[in-house]
Amino acid sequence: MKRSSCDREAQILEAARQGALSDSLLQHATTCQACSNTLAADKALRLEAGSLPSLDTLPDPTLIWWRARQRAQLQQVQRATLPIQIVERFALACGGFGLAIGLTKVWPTLRSVADRWISNWLAAVPQSLPLEGSALLLAFGSTILLLLVFGLYSQWAEG
């Protein structure tokens, strides 16, 4: 596409930049396609330039370099420790799975030991407390399970 040009284009552009567009130049810009395109482009560029930050507000180049170097080092550390993080999560999952399997296998023994311990404890407690061994075992087991879940969540969220 060939661009059309006008002899008065530079004059209109200079007057627009100084804010002194005379009536005759404005009249010419409305009738001349090249001059009207030049004014429209100049206006758009001025609006865009107004939204850019001024050069005196840019940060110190040393700070920019330091932050870039720090970010690069952090990325290197993250890449280097990724296998460790994966193995830690896998070990945590295996540990949780092993704990669940172990508890299901050992649960009858734990329950009988806990029942005896609670019965002995309740024998020493005055009979005015309305707790039975099963209710106390349920409360104790729920508390331990809640603490275990919270601990696993803390470990998982930290990694």
NUMARMI-53964 format. One record per residue: chain; residue in three letters; residue number from 1; x, y, z of N, C-alpha, C in turn. Coordinates in Angstrom, 3 decimals. Layout:
NUMARMI-53964
<kette->A; rest->ALA; nr->NUM; nx->X; ny->Y; nz->Z; cax->X; cay->Y; caz->Z; cx->X; cy->Y; cz->Z>
...
end
This chain:
NUMARMI-53964
<kette->A; rest->MET; nr->1; nx->0.854; ny->-1.171; nz->0.000; cax->0.000; cay->0.000; caz->0.000; cx->0.895; cy->1.228; cz->0.000>
<kette->A; rest->LYS; nr->2; nx->0.625; ny->2.137; nz->-0.894; cax->1.427; cay->3.341; caz->-1.026; cx->0.848; cy->4.428; cz->-0.126>
<kette->A; rest->ARG; nr->3; nx->1.754; ny->5.075; nz->0.625; cax->1.336; cay->6.119; caz->1.543; cx->1.311; cy->7.454; cz->0.805>
<kette->A; rest->SER; nr->4; nx->0.194; ny->8.178; nz->0.975; cax->0.117; cay->9.495; caz->0.353; cx->0.787; cy->10.513; cz->1.255>
<kette->A; rest->SER; nr->5; nx->1.262; ny->11.579; nz->0.687; cax->1.987; cay->12.585; caz->1.453; cx->1.494; cy->13.966; cz->1.057>
<kette->A; rest->CYS; nr->6; nx->1.756; ny->14.915; nz->1.968; cax->1.322; cay->16.286; caz->1.728; cx->2.459; cy->17.218; cz->2.119>
<kette->A; rest->ASP; nr->7; nx->2.566; ny->18.363; nz->1.437; cax->3.618; cay->19.333; caz->1.723; cx->3.428; cy->19.998; cz->3.082>
<kette->A; rest->ARG; nr->8; nx->2.195; ny->20.075; nz->3.557; cax->1.912; cay->20.785; caz->4.803; cx->1.903; cy->19.843; cz->6.019>
<kette->A; rest->GLU; nr->9; nx->2.205; ny->18.563; nz->5.808; cax->2.159; cay->17.561; caz->6.880; cx->3.100; cy->17.919; cz->8.043>
<kette->A; rest->ALA; nr->10; nx->4.325; ny->18.274; nz->7.755; cax->5.292; cay->18.623; caz->8.795; cx->4.867; cy->19.888; cz->9.536>
<kette->A; rest->GLN; nr->11; nx->4.311; ny->20.827; nz->8.820; cax->3.866; cay->22.083; caz->9.430; cx->2.705; cy->21.820; cz->10.392>
<kette->A; rest->ILE; nr->12; nx->1.748; ny->20.989; nz->9.970; cax->0.593; cay->20.657; caz->10.818; cx->1.043; cy->19.880; cz->12.053>
<kette->A; rest->LEU; nr->13; nx->1.970; ny->18.955; nz->11.860; cax->2.469; cay->18.161; caz->12.978; cx->3.186; cy->19.046; cz->14.010>
<kette->A; rest->GLU; nr->14; nx->4.011; ny->19.964; nz->13.543; cax->4.724; cay->20.880; caz->14.445; cx->3.742; cy->21.779; cz->15.193>
<kette->A; rest->ALA; nr->15; nx->2.743; ny->22.278; nz->14.501; cax->1.749; cay->23.142; caz->15.139; cx->0.930; cy->22.365; cz->16.170>
<kette->A; rest->ALA; nr->16; nx->0.608; ny->21.109; nz->15.854; cax->-0.158; cay->20.282; caz->16.794; cx->0.661; cy->20.003; cz->18.052>
<kette->A; rest->ARG; nr->17; nx->1.940; ny->19.762; nz->17.890; cax->2.801; cay->19.487; caz->19.041; cx->2.958; cy->20.720; cz->19.925>
<kette->A; rest->GLN; nr->18; nx->2.930; ny->21.903; nz->19.329; cax->3.039; cay->23.137; caz->20.103; cx->1.689; cy->23.580; cz->20.638>
<kette->A; rest->GLY; nr->19; nx->0.613; ny->22.926; nz->20.172; cax->-0.733; cay->23.292; caz->20.608; cx->-1.235; cy->24.561; cz->19.959>
<kette->A; rest->ALA; nr->20; nx->-0.726; ny->24.892; nz->18.785; cax->-1.098; cay->26.135; caz->18.111; cx->-1.581; cy->25.843; cz->16.698>
<kette->A; rest->LEU; nr->21; nx->-2.582; ny->24.988; nz->16.577; cax->-3.142; cay->24.694; caz->15.255; cx->-4.057; cy->25.851; cz->14.854>
<kette->A; rest->SER; nr->22; nx->-3.724; ny->26.522; nz->13.785; cax->-4.567; cay->27.636; caz->13.326; cx->-5.789; cy->27.067; cz->12.616>
<kette->A; rest->ASP; nr->23; nx->-6.753; ny->27.943; nz->12.397; cax->-7.987; cay->27.518; caz->11.730; cx->-7.711; cy->27.042; cz->10.315>
<kette->A; rest->SER; nr->24; nx->-6.800; ny->27.697; nz->9.616; cax->-6.508; cay->27.302; caz->8.226; cx->-5.842; cy->25.919; cz->8.196>
<kette->A; rest->LEU; nr->25; nx->-4.935; ny->25.638; nz->9.154; cax->-4.296; cay->24.317; caz->9.203; cx->-5.297; cy->23.237; cz->9.618>
<kette->A; rest->LEU; nr->26; nx->-6.170; ny->23.568; nz->10.541; cax->-7.193; cay->22.611; caz->10.962; cx->-8.157; cy->22.315; cz->9.823>
<kette->A; rest->GLN; nr->27; nx->-8.516; ny->23.332; nz->9.058; cax->-9.394; cay->23.161; caz->7.897; cx->-8.705; cy->22.263; cz->6.864>
<kette->A; rest->HIS; nr->28; nx->-7.410; ny->22.492; nz->6.653; cax->-6.674; cay->21.681; caz->5.692; cx->-6.596; cy->20.217; cz->6.175>
<kette->A; rest->ALA; nr->29; nx->-6.392; ny->20.000; nz->7.498; cax->-6.270; cay->18.643; caz->8.041; cx->-7.570; cy->17.871; cz->7.891>
<kette->A; rest->THR; nr->30; nx->-8.703; ny->18.562; nz->7.906; cax->-9.979; cay->17.864; caz->7.751; cx->-10.231; cy->17.452; cz->6.312>
<kette->A; rest->THR; nr->31; nx->-9.611; ny->18.144; nz->5.375; cax->-9.831; cay->17.803; caz->3.968; cx->-8.714; cy->16.926; cz->3.396>
<kette->A; rest->CYS; nr->32; nx->-7.523; ny->16.962; nz->3.986; cax->-6.384; cay->16.201; caz->3.466; cx->-6.249; cy->14.891; cz->4.254>
<kette->A; rest->GLN; nr->33; nx->-6.301; ny->13.769; nz->3.543; cax->-6.221; cay->12.447; caz->4.163; cx->-4.870; cy->12.230; cz->4.856>
<kette->A; rest->ALA; nr->34; nx->-3.778; ny->12.605; nz->4.232; cax->-2.440; cay->12.404; caz->4.800; cx->-2.283; cy->13.194; cz->6.088>
<kette->A; rest->CYS; nr->35; nx->-2.729; ny->14.440; nz->6.096; cax->-2.589; cay->15.276; caz->7.288; cx->-3.497; cy->14.791; cz->8.421>
<kette->A; rest->SER; nr->36; nx->-4.694; ny->14.343; nz->8.099; cax->-5.591; cay->13.853; caz->9.146; cx->-5.053; cy->12.560; cz->9.746>
<kette->A; rest->ASN; nr->37; nx->-4.444; ny->11.687; nz->8.914; cax->-3.827; cay->10.461; caz->9.435; cx->-2.635; cy->10.799; cz->10.330>
<kette->A; rest->THR; nr->38; nx->-1.858; ny->11.778; nz->9.946; cax->-0.699; cay->12.191; caz->10.741; cx->-1.145; cy->12.725; cz->12.097>
<kette->A; rest->LEU; nr->39; nx->-2.182; ny->13.560; nz->12.112; cax->-2.699; cay->14.086; caz->13.380; cx->-3.258; cy->12.984; cz->14.268>
<kette->A; rest->ALA; nr->40; nx->-3.963; ny->12.028; nz->13.660; cax->-4.529; cay->10.921; caz->14.447; cx->-3.422; cy->10.057; cz->15.052>
<kette->A; rest->ALA; nr->41; nx->-2.387; ny->9.782; nz->14.255; cax->-1.268; cay->8.975; caz->14.763; cx->-0.524; cy->9.729; cz->15.864>
<kette->A; rest->ASP; nr->42; nx->-0.328; ny->11.018; nz->15.703; cax->0.356; cay->11.815; caz->16.717; cx->-0.440; cy->11.833; cz->18.018>
<kette->A; rest->LYS; nr->43; nx->-1.745; ny->11.974; nz->17.909; cax->-2.597; cay->11.981; caz->19.104; cx->-2.543; cy->10.633; cz->19.826>
<kette->A; rest->ALA; nr->44; nx->-2.598; ny->9.543; nz->19.059; cax->-2.546; cay->8.211; caz->19.668; cx->-1.203; cy->7.970; cz->20.359>
<kette->A; rest->LEU; nr->45; nx->-0.131; ny->8.398; nz->19.705; cax->1.191; cay->8.215; caz->20.310; cx->1.364; cy->9.065; cz->21.560>
<kette->A; rest->ARG; nr->46; nx->0.805; ny->10.267; nz->21.578; cax->0.890; cay->11.113; caz->22.768; cx->0.112; cy->10.500; cz->23.939>
<kette->A; rest->LEU; nr->47; nx->-1.058; ny->9.930; nz->23.647; cax->-1.832; cay->9.278; caz->24.704; cx->-1.065; cy->8.079; cz->25.267>
<kette->A; rest->GLU; nr->48; nx->-0.467; ny->7.304; nz->24.384; cax->0.303; cay->6.132; caz->24.822; cx->1.525; cy->6.550; cz->25.635>
<kette->A; rest->ALA; nr->49; nx->2.192; ny->7.606; nz->25.184; cax->3.377; cay->8.083; caz->25.897; cx->3.003; cy->8.612; cz->27.282>
<kette->A; rest->GLY; nr->50; nx->1.814; ny->9.138; nz->27.432; cax->1.378; cay->9.640; caz->28.731; cx->1.161; cy->8.532; cz->29.746>
<kette->A; rest->SER; nr->51; nx->0.877; ny->7.325; nz->29.281; cax->0.645; cay->6.221; caz->30.217; cx->1.927; cy->5.512; cz->30.622>
<kette->A; rest->LEU; nr->52; nx->3.040; ny->5.817; nz->29.976; cax->4.317; cay->5.191; caz->30.320; cx->4.921; cy->5.850; cz->31.555>
<kette->A; rest->PRO; nr->53; nx->5.672; ny->5.088; nz->32.353; cax->6.308; cay->5.711; caz->33.521; cx->7.422; cy->6.645; cz->33.077>
<kette->A; rest->SER; nr->54; nx->7.638; ny->7.664; nz->33.869; cax->8.716; cay->8.592; caz->33.529; cx->10.059; cy->7.949; cz->33.858>
<kette->A; rest->LEU; nr->55; nx->11.100; ny->8.407; nz->33.189; cax->12.413; cay->7.803; caz->33.351; cx->13.024; cy->8.058; cz->34.721>
<kette->A; rest->ASP; nr->56; nx->12.609; ny->9.100; nz->35.402; cax->13.194; cay->9.373; caz->36.710; cx->12.645; cy->8.466; cz->37.805>
<kette->A; rest->THR; nr->57; nx->11.605; ny->7.662; nz->37.532; cax->11.054; cay->6.759; caz->38.536; cx->11.567; cy->5.337; cz->38.387>
<kette->A; rest->LEU; nr->58; nx->12.465; ny->5.094; nz->37.462; cax->12.997; cay->3.748; caz->37.296; cx->13.910; cy->3.400; cz->38.468>
<kette->A; rest->PRO; nr->59; nx->13.910; ny->2.121; nz->38.885; cax->14.757; cay->1.741; caz->40.012; cx->16.236; cy->1.750; cz->39.639>
<kette->A; rest->ASP; nr->60; nx->17.047; ny->1.675; nz->40.646; cax->18.489; cay->1.655; caz->40.473; cx->18.899; cy->0.407; cz->39.672>
<kette->A; rest->PRO; nr->61; nx->19.746; ny->0.533; nz->38.669; cax->20.154; cay->-0.633; caz->37.874; cx->20.819; cy->-1.720; cz->38.712>
<kette->A; rest->THR; nr->62; nx->21.515; ny->-1.318; nz->39.770; cax->22.141; cay->-2.316; caz->40.632; cx->21.082; cy->-3.177; cz->41.306>
<kette->A; rest->LEU; nr->63; nx->19.972; ny->-2.559; nz->41.710; cax->18.884; cay->-3.299; caz->42.333; cx->18.244; cy->-4.262; cz->41.339>
<kette->A; rest->ILE; nr->64; nx->18.064; ny->-3.811; nz->40.108; cax->17.495; cay->-4.686; caz->39.074; cx->18.410; cy->-5.885; cz->38.847>
<kette->A; rest->TRP; nr->65; nx->19.708; ny->-5.649; nz->38.737; cax->20.670; cay->-6.727; caz->38.518; cx->20.665; cy->-7.690; cz->39.698>
<kette->A; rest->TRP; nr->66; nx->20.637; ny->-7.153; nz->40.925; cax->20.647; cay->-7.984; caz->42.124; cx->19.408; cy->-8.874; cz->42.180>
<kette->A; rest->ARG; nr->67; nx->18.229; ny->-8.293; nz->41.881; cax->16.995; cay->-9.078; caz->41.908; cx->16.998; cy->-10.166; cz->40.830>
<kette->A; rest->ALA; nr->68; nx->17.510; ny->-9.836; nz->39.653; cax->17.579; cay->-10.838; caz->38.585; cx->18.515; cy->-11.976; cz->38.987>
<kette->A; rest->ARG; nr->69; nx->19.626; ny->-11.645; nz->39.584; cax->20.576; cay->-12.673; caz->40.025; cx->19.966; cy->-13.527; cz->41.133>
<kette->A; rest->GLN; nr->70; nx->19.259; ny->-12.869; nz->42.055; cax->18.610; cay->-13.595; caz->43.146; cx->17.536; cy->-14.536; cz->42.595>
<kette->A; rest->ARG; nr->71; nx->16.747; ny->-14.070; nz->41.631; cax->15.710; cay->-14.903; caz->41.025; cx->16.330; cy->-16.102; cz->40.304>
<kette->A; rest->ALA; nr->72; nx->17.432; ny->-15.878; nz->39.603; cax->18.105; cay->-16.974; caz->38.903; cx->18.627; cy->-18.012; cz->39.892>
<kette->A; rest->GLN; nr->73; nx->19.201; ny->-17.556; nz->41.011; cax->19.692; cay->-18.487; caz->42.019; cx->18.552; cy->-19.273; cz->42.647>
<kette->A; rest->LEU; nr->74; nx->17.434; ny->-18.612; nz->42.902; cax->16.276; cay->-19.289; caz->43.470; cx->15.754; cy->-20.360; cz->42.517>
<kette->A; rest->GLN; nr->75; nx->15.710; ny->-20.049; nz->41.231; cax->15.268; cay->-21.041; caz->40.248; cx->16.219; cy->-22.221; cz->40.195>
<kette->A; rest->GLN; nr->76; nx->17.521; ny->-21.971; nz->40.321; cax->18.488; cay->-23.061; caz->40.327; cx->18.286; cy->-23.953; cz->41.553>
<kette->A; rest->VAL; nr->77; nx->18.035; ny->-23.339; nz->42.694; cax->17.805; cay->-24.114; caz->43.912; cx->16.532; cy->-24.948; cz->43.770>
<kette->A; rest->GLN; nr->78; nx->15.490; ny->-24.363; nz->43.214; cax->14.242; cay->-25.097; caz->43.041; cx->14.421; cy->-26.279; cz->42.091>
<kette->A; rest->ARG; nr->79; nx->15.169; ny->-26.060; nz->41.011; cax->15.423; cay->-27.171; caz->40.086; cx->16.261; cy->-28.259; cz->40.750>
<kette->A; rest->ALA; nr->80; nx->17.226; ny->-27.857; nz->41.557; cax->18.109; cay->-28.836; caz->42.193; cx->17.393; cy->-29.635; cz->43.277>
<kette->A; rest->THR; nr->81; nx->16.444; ny->-29.010; nz->43.970; cax->15.773; cay->-29.692; caz->45.073; cx->14.472; cy->-30.374; cz->44.657>
<kette->A; rest->LEU; nr->82; nx->14.087; ny->-30.264; nz->43.412; cax->12.842; cay->-30.897; caz->42.963; cx->12.843; cy->-32.409; cz->43.183>
<kette->A; rest->PRO; nr->83; nx->13.904; ny->-33.137; nz->42.831; cax->13.886; cay->-34.588; caz->43.104; cx->13.743; cy->-34.905; cz->44.592>
<kette->A; rest->ILE; nr->84; nx->14.366; ny->-34.091; nz->45.437; cax->14.253; cay->-34.315; caz->46.883; cx->12.813; cy->-34.120; cz->47.329>
<kette->A; rest->GLN; nr->85; nx->12.156; ny->-33.086; nz->46.818; cax->10.765; cay->-32.831; caz->47.190; cx->9.854; cy->-33.971; cz->46.730>
<kette->A; rest->ILE; nr->86; nx->10.119; ny->-34.486; nz->45.543; cax->9.294; cay->-35.595; caz->45.030; cx->9.472; cy->-36.824; cz->45.905>
<kette->A; rest->VAL; nr->87; nx->10.710; ny->-37.147; nz->46.269; cax->10.972; cay->-38.316; caz->47.119; cx->10.364; cy->-38.120; cz->48.501>
<kette->A; rest->GLU; nr->88; nx->10.445; ny->-36.887; nz->49.048; cax->9.839; cay->-36.627; caz->50.356; cx->8.336; cy->-36.857; cz->50.316>
<kette->A; rest->ARG; nr->89; nx->7.681; ny->-36.389; nz->49.280; cax->6.220; cay->-36.582; caz->49.173; cx->5.871; cy->-38.052; cz->49.000>
<kette->A; rest->PHE; nr->90; nx->6.673; ny->-38.747; nz->48.214; cax->6.445; cay->-40.181; caz->48.027; cx->6.641; cy->-40.918; cz->49.356>
<kette->A; rest->ALA; nr->91; nx->7.683; ny->-40.559; nz->50.099; cax->7.938; cay->-41.196; caz->51.390; cx->6.812; cy->-40.882; cz->52.375>
<kette->A; rest->LEU; nr->92; nx->6.309; ny->-39.667; nz->52.354; cax->5.206; cay->-39.294; caz->53.229; cx->3.957; cy->-40.115; cz->52.894>
<kette->A; rest->ALA; nr->93; nx->3.682; ny->-40.265; nz->51.599; cax->2.520; cay->-41.065; caz->51.187; cx->2.701; cy->-42.523; cz->51.591>
<kette->A; rest->CYS; nr->94; nx->3.905; ny->-43.054; nz->51.376; cax->4.162; cay->-44.446; caz->51.769; cx->4.063; cy->-44.611; cz->53.278>
<kette->A; rest->GLY; nr->95; nx->4.576; ny->-43.634; nz->54.018; cax->4.484; cay->-43.694; caz->55.471; cx->3.044; cy->-43.664; cz->55.950>
<kette->A; rest->GLY; nr->96; nx->2.246; ny->-42.794; nz->55.354; cax->0.829; cay->-42.735; caz->55.716; cx->0.103; cy->-44.018; cz->55.377>
<kette->A; rest->PHE; nr->97; nx->0.416; ny->-44.575; nz->54.221; cax->-0.199; cay->-45.834; caz->53.816; cx->0.243; cy->-46.960; cz->54.753>
<kette->A; rest->GLY; nr->98; nx->1.527; ny->-46.997; nz->55.077; cax->2.038; cay->-48.013; caz->55.996; cx->1.430; cy->-47.879; cz->57.379>
<kette->A; rest->LEU; nr->99; nx->1.269; ny->-46.650; nz->57.834; cax->0.647; cay->-46.412; caz->59.134; cx->-0.799; cy->-46.901; cz->59.139>
<kette->A; rest->ALA; nr->100; nx->-1.515; ny->-46.618; nz->58.060; cax->-2.907; cay->-47.070; caz->57.975; cx->-2.981; cy->-48.594; cz->57.977>
<kette->A; rest->ILE; nr->101; nx->-2.120; ny->-49.253; nz->57.221; cax->-2.107; cay->-50.712; caz->57.189; cx->-1.716; cy->-51.267; cz->58.557>
<kette->A; rest->GLY; nr->102; nx->-0.688; ny->-50.660; nz->59.144; cax->-0.242; cay->-51.122; caz->60.467; cx->-1.317; cy->-50.967; cz->61.522>
<kette->A; rest->LEU; nr->103; nx->-2.028; ny->-49.846; nz->61.496; cax->-3.094; cay->-49.636; caz->62.481; cx->-4.241; cy->-50.630; cz->62.295>
<kette->A; rest->THR; nr->104; nx->-4.559; ny->-50.965; nz->61.061; cax->-5.642; cay->-51.938; caz->60.855; cx->-5.237; cy->-53.325; cz->61.347>
<kette->A; rest->LYS; nr->105; nx->-3.950; ny->-53.659; nz->61.209; cax->-3.482; cay->-54.966; caz->61.672; cx->-3.362; cy->-55.020; cz->63.194>
<kette->A; rest->VAL; nr->106; nx->-2.943; ny->-53.912; nz->63.806; cax->-2.661; cay->-53.882; caz->65.235; cx->-3.860; cy->-53.384; cz->66.040>
<kette->A; rest->TRP; nr->107; nx->-4.886; ny->-52.885; nz->65.370; cax->-6.014; cay->-52.262; caz->66.068; cx->-6.656; cy->-53.153; cz->67.136>
<kette->A; rest->PRO; nr->108; nx->-6.916; ny->-54.418; nz->66.861; cax->-7.537; cay->-55.229; caz->67.937; cx->-6.672; cy->-55.276; cz->69.206>
<kette->A; rest->THR; nr->109; nx->-5.372; ny->-55.392; nz->69.039; cax->-4.490; cay->-55.424; caz->70.202; cx->-4.496; cy->-54.068; cz->70.906>
<kette->A; rest->LEU; nr->110; nx->-4.410; ny->-53.001; nz->70.138; cax->-4.444; cay->-51.661; caz->70.730; cx->-5.743; cy->-51.416; cz->71.478>
<kette->A; rest->ARG; nr->111; nx->-6.830; ny->-51.869; nz->70.898; cax->-8.121; cay->-51.650; caz->71.536; cx->-8.210; cy->-52.400; cz->72.866>
<kette->A; rest->SER; nr->112; nx->-7.742; ny->-53.636; nz->72.901; cax->-7.822; cay->-54.395; caz->74.151; cx->-6.912; cy->-53.778; cz->75.217>
<kette->A; rest->VAL; nr->113; nx->-5.713; ny->-53.318; nz->74.806; cax->-4.813; cay->-52.670; caz->75.755; cx->-5.429; cy->-51.364; cz->76.237>
<kette->A; rest->ALA; nr->114; nx->-6.007; ny->-50.601; nz->75.318; cax->-6.629; cay->-49.324; caz->75.689; cx->-7.838; cy->-49.567; cz->76.591>
<kette->A; rest->ASP; nr->115; nx->-8.623; ny->-50.603; nz->76.315; cax->-9.779; cay->-50.913; caz->77.162; cx->-9.337; cy->-51.258; cz->78.581>
<kette->A; rest->ARG; nr->116; nx->-8.268; ny->-52.069; nz->78.698; cax->-7.763; cay->-52.418; caz->80.027; cx->-7.239; cy->-51.178; cz->80.746>
<kette->A; rest->TRP; nr->117; nx->-6.502; ny->-50.338; nz->80.001; cax->-5.927; cay->-49.136; caz->80.609; cx->-7.031; cy->-48.190; cz->81.063>
<kette->A; rest->ILE; nr->118; nx->-8.060; ny->-48.050; nz->80.218; cax->-9.175; cay->-47.163; caz->80.567; cx->-9.978; cy->-47.751; cz->81.715>
<kette->A; rest->SER; nr->119; nx->-10.168; ny->-49.060; nz->81.727; cax->-10.903; cay->-49.692; caz->82.835; cx->-10.167; cy->-49.490; cz->84.146>
<kette->A; rest->ASN; nr->120; nx->-8.837; ny->-49.669; nz->84.118; cax->-8.051; cay->-49.445; caz->85.341; cx->-8.120; cy->-47.981; cz->85.767>
<kette->A; rest->TRP; nr->121; nx->-8.097; ny->-47.087; nz->84.788; cax->-8.154; cay->-45.678; caz->85.103; cx->-9.526; cy->-45.300; cz->85.662>
<kette->A; rest->LEU; nr->122; nx->-10.588; ny->-45.874; nz->85.051; cax->-11.942; cay->-45.572; caz->85.512; cx->-12.204; cy->-46.164; cz->86.893>
<kette->A; rest->ALA; nr->123; nx->-11.534; ny->-47.255; nz->87.214; cax->-11.710; cay->-47.846; caz->88.531; cx->-11.177; cy->-46.902; cz->89.605>
<kette->A; rest->ALA; nr->124; nx->-10.147; ny->-46.129; nz->89.244; cax->-9.570; cay->-45.192; caz->90.208; cx->-10.338; cy->-43.875; cz->90.265>
<kette->A; rest->VAL; nr->125; nx->-11.137; ny->-43.586; nz->89.236; cax->-11.885; cay->-42.329; caz->89.169; cx->-13.208; cy->-42.528; cz->89.907>
<kette->A; rest->PRO; nr->126; nx->-13.671; ny->-41.494; nz->90.598; cax->-14.981; cay->-41.620; caz->91.278; cx->-16.087; cy->-41.987; cz->90.285>
<kette->A; rest->GLN; nr->127; nx->-17.040; ny->-42.732; nz->90.751; cax->-18.112; cay->-43.243; caz->89.891; cx->-19.100; cy->-42.171; cz->89.461>
<kette->A; rest->SER; nr->128; nx->-18.932; ny->-40.944; nz->89.889; cax->-19.861; cay->-39.876; caz->89.518; cx->-19.671; cy->-39.446; cz->88.065>
<kette->A; rest->LEU; nr->129; nx->-18.536; ny->-39.809; nz->87.417; cax->-18.330; cay->-39.460; caz->86.012; cx->-19.108; cy->-40.431; cz->85.130>
<kette->A; rest->PRO; nr->130; nx->-19.894; ny->-39.928; nz->84.179; cax->-20.734; cay->-40.805; caz->83.356; cx->-20.016; cy->-41.373; cz->82.129>
<kette->A; rest->LEU; nr->131; nx->-18.692; ny->-41.492; nz->82.162; cax->-17.970; cay->-41.990; caz->80.991; cx->-17.795; cy->-43.489; cz->81.058>
<kette->A; rest->GLU; nr->132; nx->-18.006; ny->-44.128; nz->79.933; cax->-17.733; cay->-45.552; caz->79.827; cx->-16.447; cy->-45.724; cz->79.051>
<kette->A; rest->GLY; nr->133; nx->-15.874; ny->-46.890; nz->79.073; cax->-14.609; cay->-47.162; caz->78.412; cx->-14.670; cy->-46.914; cz->76.912>
<kette->A; rest->SER; nr->134; nx->-15.740; ny->-47.312; nz->76.242; cax->-15.842; cay->-47.156; caz->74.789; cx->-15.950; cy->-45.693; cz->74.395>
<kette->A; rest->ALA; nr->135; nx->-16.686; ny->-44.909; nz->75.143; cax->-16.828; cay->-43.488; caz->74.827; cx->-15.507; cy->-42.762; cz->75.014>
<kette->A; rest->LEU; nr->136; nx->-14.801; ny->-43.108; nz->76.069; cax->-13.512; cay->-42.490; caz->76.317; cx->-12.498; cy->-42.914; cz->75.260>
<kette->A; rest->LEU; nr->137; nx->-12.544; ny->-44.179; nz->74.860; cax->-11.653; cay->-44.658; caz->73.807; cx->-11.945; cy->-43.946; cz->72.491>
<kette->A; rest->LEU; nr->138; nx->-13.204; ny->-43.737; nz->72.201; cax->-13.573; cay->-43.026; caz->70.976; cx->-13.068; cy->-41.584; cz->71.008>
<kette->A; rest->ALA; nr->139; nx->-13.206; ny->-40.912; nz->72.130; cax->-12.722; cay->-39.539; caz->72.243; cx->-11.204; cy->-39.488; cz->72.128>
<kette->A; rest->PHE; nr->140; nx->-10.533; ny->-40.405; nz->72.793; cax->-9.068; cay->-40.459; caz->72.742; cx->-8.591; cy->-40.776; cz->71.322>
<kette->A; rest->GLY; nr->141; nx->-9.193; ny->-41.751; nz->70.697; cax->-8.813; cay->-42.121; caz->69.326; cx->-9.083; cy->-40.998; cz->68.339>
<kette->A; rest->SER; nr->142; nx->-10.199; ny->-40.303; nz->68.506; cax->-10.527; cay->-39.187; caz->67.615; cx->-9.514; cy->-38.061; cz->67.760>
<kette->A; rest->THR; nr->143; nx->-9.106; ny->-37.805; nz->68.989; cax->-8.107; cay->-36.755; caz->69.220; cx->-6.781; cy->-37.125; cz->68.577>
<kette->A; rest->ILE; nr->144; nx->-6.347; ny->-38.351; nz->68.744; cax->-5.092; cay->-38.805; caz->68.144; cx->-5.184; cy->-38.738; cz->66.624>
<kette->A; rest->LEU; nr->145; nx->-6.291; ny->-39.173; nz->66.068; cax->-6.470; cay->-39.132; caz->64.609; cx->-6.467; cy->-37.693; cz->64.107>
<kette->A; rest->LEU; nr->146; nx->-7.111; ny->-36.791; nz->64.814; cax->-7.126; cay->-35.384; caz->64.427; cx->-5.716; cy->-34.794; cz->64.461>
<kette->A; rest->LEU; nr->147; nx->-4.963; ny->-35.112; nz->65.500; cax->-3.583; cay->-34.633; caz->65.580; cx->-2.731; cy->-35.215; cz->64.459>
<kette->A; rest->LEU; nr->148; nx->-2.941; ny->-36.463; nz->64.114; cax->-2.198; cay->-37.103; caz->63.032; cx->-2.515; cy->-36.438; cz->61.691>
<kette->A; rest->VAL; nr->149; nx->-3.790; ny->-36.187; nz->61.443; cax->-4.185; cay->-35.526; caz->60.197; cx->-3.615; cy->-34.118; cz->60.136>
<kette->A; rest->PHE; nr->150; nx->-3.651; ny->-33.379; nz->61.229; cax->-3.102; cay->-32.033; caz->61.259; cx->-1.594; cy->-32.059; cz->61.012>
<kette->A; rest->GLY; nr->151; nx->-0.896; ny->-33.006; nz->61.614; cax->0.545; cay->-33.130; caz->61.406; cx->0.883; cy->-33.456; cz->59.965>
<kette->A; rest->LEU; nr->152; nx->0.130; ny->-34.382; nz->59.360; cax->0.369; cay->-34.707; caz->57.954; cx->0.078; cy->-33.517; cz->57.051>
<kette->A; rest->TYR; nr->153; nx->-0.982; ny->-32.786; nz->57.342; cax->-1.297; cay->-31.601; caz->56.548; cx->-0.201; cy->-30.545; cz->56.674>
<kette->A; rest->SER; nr->154; nx->0.314; ny->-30.358; nz->57.880; cax->1.389; cay->-29.387; caz->58.078; cx->2.619; cy->-29.760; cz->57.263>
<kette->A; rest->GLN; nr->155; nx->2.972; ny->-31.028; nz->57.277; cax->4.121; cay->-31.480; caz->56.493; cx->3.880; cy->-31.304; cz->55.003>
<kette->A; rest->TRP; nr->156; nx->2.691; ny->-31.633; nz->54.573; cax->2.368; cay->-31.538; caz->53.140; cx->2.352; cy->-30.077; cz->52.680>
<kette->A; rest->ALA; nr->157; nx->1.773; ny->-29.191; nz->53.494; cax->1.692; cay->-27.768; caz->53.121; cx->3.065; cy->-27.109; cz->53.155>
<kette->A; rest->GLU; nr->158; nx->3.948; ny->-27.573; nz->53.989; cax->5.288; cay->-26.995; caz->54.079; cx->6.097; cy->-27.295; cz->52.832>
<kette->A; rest->GLY; nr->159; nx->5.907; ny->-28.453; nz->52.240; cax->6.700; cay->-28.854; caz->51.064; cx->6.158; cy->-28.297; cz->49.838>
end
